[in-house]
């Protein structure tokens, strides 16, 4: 409970500092919202040219986009600021966190919790909810549970990718662009039906790296559609579990990096 109070104090301090400049905070929230709106708008623009993409209608594709948008912004708002780890490593600021009797990762999260992204979470939830309503889903208890768990599983998965790629800074300080290729690139990949991608690219990102289980497979299960790529129907219902090995790998790499860290200049 003592640790929770400390984390709450860190988050509260961040909240108060942002509200000290309310106009700036409001502008940041609106600009952050714009990025997510553009991601969703791109899908609508694509469907202006064709009725189906990869064998899926607009409503079905928006369901995948909504799942991705909500899961990604939840991860981005909670652990997305860990991208700044490279600056902490390069300047030695990480030392100040290591000497405190608290885990480093929660300190990084709560010290700069990006509450300016709250509108993005609300927008992602709205898109997902509207997409569920726009599709003719035969609701069963299993599908209701899947609809609730899938965005949370997606958030865990993307959060693990954020932590994993940020941890590269312990070995290679200027590794940010590689990390963005998997975090933001993964978001873009999962926003569309994976049937639109070429075989080798799809096999690598969708199956080897697990991105196909973030939105595509769960969407198929919710829609009651057979996977044109041949995976069984139950794959969609267990898809949120792909977050567990991702979290385990990210935890292992993070702990290895922390143990390896020897302060700046080493």
Buried (B, 14 or more C-beta within 10 A) or exposed (E): EEEEEBBEEBBEEBEEEBEEEEEEBEEBBEEBBBEBBEBBEBBEEBBEEEEEBBEBBBBBBBBBBBBBBBBBBBBBBBBBBBBBBBEBBBEEEBEEBEEEEBEBBBBBBBBBBBBBBBBBBBBBBBBBEBBBEBBEBEEEEEBEEBBEBBBBBBBBBBBBBBBBBBBBBBEEBEBBEEBEEBBBBBBEBBBBBBBEBEEEEBBEBBBEBBBBBBBBBBBBBBBBBEBEBEBEEEBBBBBBEBBEEBBEBBBEBBEEBBEEBEEBEE
